[in-house]
Amino acid sequence: LAIAAVLAFVWLMIQILPYEVWAPIAEALNLVPSRFSAAYQSGDPGIIAAEAATLFTYALVHVETVHVFANLGFLVAFGSQCERQMGWRRYLALVLAATVAGGVAELIAVGDQTIYILGASGATSGMMGAFAWTLLTAIDPQRRRFGIGLTLAFLVMNAVFALLGGAVAASDAAVAWQAHLGGFAAGMAFGVTDPGRR
């Protein structure tokens, strides 16, 4: 819930504060492929470190209401399960790993384009992947079937996003489905222990 509170607070500040106040801060936190590439090519350790940090900070920024509430919903649904199973330290490691994996997947997919990658979708996809792994490795066949269904539903949903070019009717921004896949893969790889075995 602490992570959800942070995301909600940042979103609320964006809604309340004047554009000229929050926009430069959000831009600095967002992951921008062209800026990331330029930083690497500069060879300046300070610039590289600052841009590397955006592999984490981009997850904090949500501008659109539908975006933040979708991620908060997934966070509460799957994050709470993961945290209860893993404990807060391992859960935090999962969130960070999935966030970075989502960002890296998006960077690889889009090259050095000047687009703004933001939101915690990579992290929440990682939580979903970790939870799916728990189900897939369960002893109970019914739980395994649910895990297969959850995984297939996730993959189909993102395949649809890919076919639509990331377009969603309720949003003006494109869905970063590559980040979803990267985060989900990281969550699966995390190998959460099935809560039914404890």
Summary of the structure (lengths in Angstrom):
residues: 198
radius of gyration: 17.0
end to end distance: 22.7
largest distance: 54.4
contacts: 660
relative contact order: 0.15
helix: 77%
strand: 1%
